[in-house]
């Protein structure tokens, strides 16, 4: 799964699989452990994806659970990447060219920026495989 210094960009699907103890979450747990123990593995998450995780959790389980999950997320060895002007327009260019959601375009943009792998189980990312490499999680949804 990892070689030399490796960058992984997690999408909301990946972290929800982890937090909901789905089969794909085992891969995320392994990446988190590696990121915690070595500087060779770096994990990134767009603040836009964090917002997706928050609203999905809020809808399904309520605001208190969403706040708890957000607190847990902030404790993970994951760099939360802000939506800077450069990243917004990078995502907009990706969205204009590929049939992905705007939030997913931020994930793709980060993967390009950090020369990293997108980590997901969301089939929407098949459309961007010519643009970025994808580490596919087990499909369990």
N, C-alpha and C positions, 0 to 999 in steps of 0.2 A: 504494500500500500504506500509506503514512503521510501524514498531513496535519500538523496542529499537534502539540502534545505528545500522544503516543500511548502507551498501555500495552498490552502483550501478555503474556498468561499462557500459558506453554508447558506442555504436558503431556508425559508420558513418551514418547508416540508421536512428538512433534515432535523432541525431542532425540535419540531413538534413530535417527530418520531422518537427522538431521545426522551423528551419529557413525558411522553405517553407510553413509554416502555414498549414500543412496537419493535418488530424484528430489525428494521433498518437502524433503530436506535443503538444497536450494539456496535455498529461501525462508527457512529458518532462518539460513543463512549470510548472506544479505542483511540480515536483521533484526539479527543479531549485529554486522555491520559498521556498520549505522546506529546501533546503541546505543553502539558504541565511539566513533563520530565525532561524535555529537550528543546533547545532553541532551533532545532532543525525543522520542526513542524510548527507552522503558523496558521492560525485560524482567523478568518475574517467574517464579519456579518454587517450587512448594510443596515443603517438605522431604519430604512424603509422596511426591510424584512423583519426587524424587531417590532415595528409597528403592526405588521401583519400578524405576527405571533400574538401580540397583545390583543388585537381586536378579535381574532379567532377564539382565543381563550375567554375573552370577556363575553362573547356571544354564547359560547357553549357552557361556561362554568361560572360566569359572573365576574364583576369588577374586582372583588377581593382576591379571587384566584389568579386573575390576570396580573394584579400587582405583585402577588407572591411569586409568580413565575418570572416576572420581570426582575425582581430582586435576585432570584436564583440565577437567572441569565447573566446578570452583571458580575456574579462571582466566578463564572467560567473563564478559562484561559482563551477568550475570544476577543479580538479587537473589534470594537464597534466603530464602523466607518460612517462619518457624517455625510450628509447629502450636500457636498460643496457645489458651487456653481459648475465647476468642471465635470463633476460626476453627474449632475443633473442633465447637462447637455450631451454627455456621452451616452447616458441611458436613453435620452430622447432620440439620438441617432440610431441606436440599436432598435428601439421600439418602431421607428419609422421604416426600418429595413426588414425586421423579422417579426413573425406572428407570436410574440410573447407579451405577457402583461407588463405594464410599466414597472411594477415592483421587481419582476424577474429581470427586466432590462438592467436594473441597478446591480443585480447579482452578476450578470454577464459582464457588465462594465468593470466591476471589481476584479473579476477573474482575469480580464485582459490587463488591467492595471498592475496586478500583482503577479502576472504570469502563473496563475494558479488553476486548480481544478475546481469546477462547480460540484458541490456535493448535494445531491437531490434524488428524489424518486418521482418527481413531477414530470410526466411525459411531455409537457409543454417545452421542456428544454431540448427535446430531440431536434427541434427546428434550428437551434443555435450550435449544434455539434460541429458544423464547419468552422465556427468562429472560436469556440473554446472546448477544452476537454472536460468531460463529465465523469464523475465517479458516481455510478448508479447505485442507489440503495435498493434493498428488497422492497418490492411493491406490496404493501399490506393494507392499503386504504380502499 
